[in-house]
Amino acid sequence: MTPQPSAENAAPPLGEVGRITGVFIDPKKAFTDIAARPRNWFVPLILLILAALAFTYTYTTRVGWEGYIRKTMENSSRAQNVPADQLETQIQTGAKIAPIFGYVGSLVFIPIAALAIGGVLLLTGKMMGAGESLNFKKMFTISAYAMLPGLISSIMAIIVMFTKNPDEFNLQNPLIFNLGALMEPPPNSGKFLYSLATSIDLFSFWTILLLATGISVAARKLPFSKAIVAVVLPWAIYVLIKSAWAGAFS
């Protein structure tokens, strides 16, 4: 007897437009297709890189880096012992090289983030009982598509830059969809608490839900409830480490 195809393989494949729009309007259908056919992972990554490059360019030309570098360095405990003329030189140098780091970071960090997320979640998924149906190729592709809320946040941040006084734009917290928006930025609030609060973010939760959806459809043995735990646990550890680092060294 000829074996019957599974439901996900019997469904017609989605095109890239269908996948990308599906991530936002019908995630389960989109990630079922992504898990069944883990290809074209570069498409969401290219979109995210272009959005990040556009954000960096807009910030450089519209707001400028000097104010951010100056405030960051003046609020640093390490700057207290630096002579004023040397501090000013460092600020001006930092303002010149910051855009370069922004552009290079956009090109490098986004693919690395997708690789890291895919690898970590593959490990936690296996530990939660995902079984052999979950592999790195699937998890990497799922991670790339699940990061697409970052495309929306970048576009919204660019819009905010054009509608807000440039001097009032907060590079560390450009949108108001997190708890950090309710707090005064450092030094008026603790760096650890501020970093922690900015991580409690609508777009982070959106990405977490997309990742959990992707894992649960890719690993049939793993229900959505366990998939959420598999995603939230490493995210919480990352947030705590990031916040502790901000409190101790920034």
C-alpha positions in Angstrom: 0.0 0.0 0.0 1.3 3.5 -0.9 1.8 5.5 2.3 -0.5 8.5 2.6 1.3 11.9 2.8 1.1 13.8 6.1 -1.2 16.8 6.4 1.7 19.2 6.3 3.3 17.6 3.2 0.0 17.4 1.5 -0.7 21.1 1.8 0.5 23.2 -1.1 3.8 25.0 -0.2 3.6 28.7 0.6 5.6 31.2 -1.3 7.8 33.7 0.5 5.1 36.4 0.6 2.7 33.9 2.1 5.2 32.8 4.7 6.1 36.3 5.8 2.6 37.5 5.9 1.5 34.2 7.6 4.0 34.8 10.4 2.0 37.8 11.4 -1.6 36.7 10.6 -1.6 32.9 10.7 1.6 31.7 12.5 0.6 28.1 12.9 0.1 27.7 9.1 3.2 29.6 8.3 5.5 27.6 10.7 3.9 24.3 9.6 5.1 25.1 6.1 8.5 26.4 7.4 9.1 23.2 9.4 8.1 21.0 6.5 10.3 22.9 4.1 13.1 24.6 6.0 14.5 26.7 3.1 15.0 30.3 2.2 16.0 31.3 5.7 17.9 34.1 4.2 14.8 36.0 3.1 13.7 37.1 6.6 17.3 37.8 7.6 17.8 40.1 4.6 14.6 42.0 5.5 15.8 42.4 9.1 19.3 43.5 8.0 17.8 46.1 5.6 15.6 47.4 8.3 18.5 47.6 10.7 20.6 49.4 8.2 17.8 51.9 7.5 17.4 52.5 11.2 21.2 53.2 11.6 21.2 55.5 8.6 18.2 57.4 9.8 19.6 57.8 13.3 23.0 58.9 12.0 21.5 61.6 9.7 18.4 62.6 11.7 19.6 62.4 15.3 23.4 62.0 15.3 25.6 60.0 17.6 27.3 62.7 19.6 24.5 63.2 22.1 24.2 59.5 22.8 27.9 58.9 23.1 28.3 62.0 25.4 25.5 61.0 27.7 26.7 57.4 27.9 30.3 58.3 28.7 29.4 61.1 31.1 27.2 58.7 33.0 29.8 56.1 33.2 31.8 55.7 36.5 34.9 55.1 34.5 34.7 58.6 33.0 34.9 60.4 36.3 38.7 60.1 36.4 39.3 61.1 32.8 40.4 64.7 32.1 37.8 66.9 30.4 39.9 67.4 27.2 40.5 63.6 26.8 36.9 62.9 27.5 35.8 65.3 24.8 38.2 63.7 22.3 36.9 60.2 23.2 33.3 61.5 22.7 34.1 63.0 19.3 35.9 59.8 18.2 33.1 57.6 19.4 30.6 59.7 17.5 32.6 59.2 14.3 33.0 55.4 14.6 29.6 54.6 16.1 27.8 54.5 12.6 30.4 52.1 11.4 29.7 49.8 14.3 26.0 50.2 13.6 26.2 49.2 10.0 28.6 46.3 10.6 26.6 45.2 13.6 23.5 45.1 11.4 25.2 42.9 8.9 26.8 40.5 11.4 24.7 40.4 14.5 21.3 39.5 13.0 22.6 36.2 11.3 24.6 35.4 14.4 21.5 36.0 16.6 19.4 33.6 14.4 22.2 31.0 14.6 22.5 31.3 18.4 18.7 31.3 19.0 18.4 28.2 16.8 21.2 26.4 18.5 20.0 27.2 22.0 16.4 26.3 21.3 17.4 23.1 19.6 19.2 22.1 22.8 16.3 23.2 25.2 13.7 21.6 22.8 15.6 18.3 22.9 15.8 18.5 26.7 12.1 19.1 26.9 11.4 16.0 24.8 11.2 17.3 21.2 12.5 14.0 19.7 14.2 13.5 16.4 11.7 15.5 14.4 13.5 18.8 15.5 16.9 19.4 13.9 19.2 22.4 13.6 18.1 23.3 10.0 14.5 23.5 11.0 15.2 25.4 14.2 17.5 27.9 12.5 14.9 28.6 9.8 12.1 28.9 12.4 14.3 31.3 14.4 14.9 33.5 11.3 11.2 33.9 10.6 10.3 34.3 14.3 12.6 37.3 14.4 10.4 39.2 11.9 8.6 41.3 14.6 12.0 43.1 14.7 11.1 44.3 11.2 8.0 46.0 12.5 9.8 47.5 15.5 12.6 49.0 13.3 10.1 50.6 11.0 8.1 52.0 13.9 11.3 53.4 15.5 12.2 55.1 12.2 8.8 56.7 12.1 9.2 57.9 15.7 12.5 59.5 14.7 10.7 61.6 12.1 7.8 62.6 14.4 9.7 63.3 17.6 12.2 66.0 18.5 15.6 64.4 17.7 17.0 65.5 21.1 14.2 63.5 22.8 14.8 60.3 20.9 16.0 57.5 23.3 18.2 55.1 21.4 18.2 52.6 24.2 14.4 52.6 24.3 13.0 54.0 21.1 9.5 52.7 21.5 7.0 52.6 24.4 6.1 49.0 24.3 8.1 47.9 27.4 8.2 48.6 31.1 11.3 50.8 30.7 9.1 53.4 29.1 7.6 54.0 32.5 11.0 54.7 34.1 13.5 57.5 33.9 16.7 56.3 32.1 19.9 56.0 34.0 21.4 57.6 36.0 17.9 58.5 37.4 17.1 54.8 37.7 19.3 51.8 38.4 21.0 50.4 35.3 20.2 46.8 36.2 16.5 47.6 36.7 16.2 49.8 33.6 17.8 47.1 31.4 15.5 44.5 33.0 12.5 46.7 32.4 13.3 47.4 28.8 13.5 43.6 28.2 9.9 43.1 29.3 8.8 44.1 25.9 5.8 43.5 23.6 8.1 42.6 20.6 10.1 40.1 22.8 6.9 38.4 23.9 5.7 38.3 20.3 8.9 36.6 19.2 8.7 34.2 22.1 5.2 33.1 21.0 6.3 32.7 17.4 9.3 30.6 18.4 7.1 28.4 20.6 4.6 28.0 17.8 7.4 27.0 15.4 8.9 24.5 17.9 5.5 22.9 18.7 4.6 22.3 15.0 8.1 21.1 14.1 8.4 18.8 17.1 5.1 16.9 17.2 6.0 15.4 20.6 6.3 18.8 22.2 3.0 20.6 23.1 2.8 24.3 22.9 2.9 24.7 26.7 6.3 22.9 26.9 7.5 24.8 23.8 6.8 28.1 25.7 9.0 26.9 28.6 11.7 25.8 26.2 11.9 29.4 24.8 11.2 31.4 28.0 13.9 29.7 30.1 16.9 30.6 28.0 15.4 34.1 27.3 15.1 34.8 31.0 18.7 33.7 31.6 19.9 36.0 28.8 17.9 38.9 30.2 19.3 38.5 33.7 22.9 38.2 32.4 22.4 41.3 30.1 20.9 43.3 33.0 23.6 42.3 35.4 26.3 43.3 32.9 24.6 46.7 32.4 24.4 47.3 36.1 28.0 46.3 36.7 30.0 47.6 33.7 28.0 50.1 31.7 
